[in-house]
Amino acid sequence: MSKAVVVLSGGMDSTTLLWDILNSGKYAEVLALSVNYGQRHSKELDLAAKTCEKLGVSHKIVDMASIGSSLLAGSSLTSGIDVPEGHYEEESMKSTVVPNRNMILLSLAIGYAVSSDAKAVFYGAHAGDHAIYPDCRKEFVEAMKAVTKLCDWKEVELEAPYVDSDKGDIVEIGKQLQVDYSLTWTCYKGNEKACGKCGACGERILAFDKAGIPDPIDYVKSWEEVLADAKLMVANGPEKK
């Protein structure tokens, strides 16, 4: 059997994907790759390392922190711009787009796959991201799949198995796999507890509600309160205006 590389941010989508690929038994070895691109906090990276330690997976963290404020500026995740709060599809949420992030991360992962003789690269793009992040769209995924096969004499397959799924579907998968979601982080703010107010938190909260299980991470309010706030956020979202 061959090897696979999983792009692991430490968020719930890529963490579920890592568990999923390991559980499939299709690969003799699964390698995880995380990237410090100068994001505003490192909580996800720390948790990615803990997940890999728990699962016994080889884990590399690429340090590209210097590119964040210099080459990838203009995003609230890499610059000194306030993180917006509110519905995930609000226009203000586009400030969280990091310029060309996934192409950069996938290029690193594909290079790692080629050098490691891995046959596939997996990343956790999903349908819920399409409205905000252009590099999670199916068109982007299909274009990158074609490029991945052409970029080296060693052919590598790019896979995004959740591209037609929403975050709730992903938690459903994780529930079956018994993913340890306490070792994941989604909130755009790097505080001790998740804010429950940013679009990323709202989407995560509603995903766990859809799957019928509470989120195991700590929020600034109780689970019942943040769930009520997330539902209100949707009720007052852009489609209702």
N, C-alpha and C positions, 0 to 999 in steps of 0.2 A: 504493500500500500504506500501511497505517496504522502507528502507533507502539505500542510495548508498554513497560510498566514491570516490571522484575524486582526483587523485594525481595532484596537481596544481603547476607547476614550476613558472608560471608567463610569460611563453613564449606563442607564438601564438597558438601552437597546443593544449596544455592543457587548455588554456583559451577558445578556440573554443569548446573543448570537454565539459567543464563545462557548457557553454551556451547551448550546444546541449542536454545534459542530463536533464538540467532544463526544456528546451522547450518540451522534450518528454512527460513530465507529468506522467512518469511511477513510480516515487518515491515520497513518502510522504515528504521526507526530503533528501537533498543532502548536504553532508559534504565535505569540501575541506581540503586537507592536503598538506602543503608545508614543505620542509626540508632545513635547513641551514646545509650543509655538508662541509662548509669551502670553498665554491666556491669563485672565485677571486673578485666578487662584489655581492652586494645584491639588485641590481636594480630590478631584476625579482621578488624577494620576496616582495619588497615594492609595486610593481604593482599588484602582486597577492592579497595582502591585500586590495588594492583599488578596484579591481574587485569584490572581495567578499562583500565589503561594498556596492558597487553599486547594487549588485544583492541580497543583504540580505541573504547571505550564511554564515553559521557557518564556521569559518576558524581557523585552528590550524597551527602554525609554530613550528616544532620540532628543537631545537637547538642542533646540533651535529657538531658544527664548529670545535671542537678539532680533529675530525677524518680526516679532510681534508689533512693536511700536514703530519700527522703521519701514518694513515692507508691507505689513498687513494692518496698517493704521486705519482709523475711521470707523472701527467697530467698537461697540460698547464692551466687547469681550477682550479687546487688546489695547484699548486707549482709555484715557480718563474721562469717558462719557458715561453718564448715569445709565444704569440698567433700567429699561422701561418696565412698567407694570401694566397689567391688564390682559385682555384677550389675546390669544396666541396669534390671531390673524390681523391684529391691529397694524396699521401702517407703521406705527412707532417701533414694532418688533423687528422691522427690517434693519434697525441699527445694530442688531446682534449678528448680522451676517458678516463673517470673516472672509475677506476677499480671496476667492479661489482656494479656500481651505481644503476641500476634499480632493481636488486635483493634486495639491501638494502632498497631502497625507497618502493618497493612493500611489503616487509616484515613488515615494519612499518605500511603501509596502511592497510594491511590485519589484523594485530593485532588490529588496530583502528576499523576496520569493525566488528571484532568479539566482541570486548568490547562494541561496540555501537549497536549491534544487526543489523548491516547493512548486506544486502544480496549480495552486489556486490561492486567490486572495479574496477574503470576505470583508464586507463592511455593512454597517447597520442602517443604511438609508431606509426610510419608511414613508408611507403615504401621508402621514400627518405633517411631515416636513415640507411637502411640496409647495404649500402656499407661501412659505417664507424663504426657503433655502433653494436657490436654483441648482446647486450641485447635489441635490437629492432627487431631482426629477428623473423620471424614467428615460427621457431623452438623453440626459447626461450619462446615466448608467449605461445605456446602450452604446453611446459614442465611446465611452471609456472602455467598454468590453472589447470593442473593435481595435482601439489603440493598444490595449494591453497585449493582444495577440501579435501585434506588429512591432513592438518596441524592442524586442530582442530575438535572437535565433532560438532561444528556449521559450516555447510558447507557455503562457500563463493564462488561466481562466480567471476573470473577475466575476464575483458573485455578490448579489445584493438580494438575498432571499426574502427580505421583508418589505421590498419596495412597493408591494400592493397591499400591505397590512398597515393598520394604524397602531398606536401605542397600546391600546387596550388588547388588541390581538396578540401583541408581543408579550404582555403580562400574562395572558392566558397560556401561552407557550411556556413561559417561565414558571408558572404555577405548576404545570405538569412536570417540569424538570426539577422543581424544588430549588430554583435559583435563590441564592442568598442576596436579596435586594438591599439588605442593610449595608452591603459593601458596594453601593452605587450612589451616585450623586447627580442631580439634574439641575438644581437651582443655579441661576446665573450669578448669584451672589455667593461669595465664599465665606459666609458667616458660619458660626458653630451649628446653627439650626437653619433649615431651609425656610425661605421667606413665606412661601405659600401665595405670593402675590404676583410674581412675574409669570409671563406666559408659559415658560417651561415648566414651572411648578404646577400651574393649573392643568396643563395637559397631562402631566404625570399623575396628579391626584385623580383625575377623571379616568385615567387608564386603569388604575388599581380598583376604582369603584366599578368599572365595567367588568373587571375580572372577579369581582365579589370578594376581594380581600383588602385589608387595610395596608397602607404603606408602612414598612417597618422603620423608616428613618424618622428623625425628630424634626418637627416643624415648630415655628414660633407660637402657634396655637395648637389646640387639640385636633385630632384627626376629624372629628365631627365638625369643628369650626372651619377648618381649611377646605373640607369637602363642600360645605354649604357655600363658602366664598367662591369656590371654583365653579359651582353650578350657577351662581349668580353672575359670575364673569361671562359665562356662555350665554346666559339669558340676555345680558346687556351688550353682547358682542356685536361686531360690525354688521353681521347679517340681520340684526334686529333694529338697526338704526334707520 
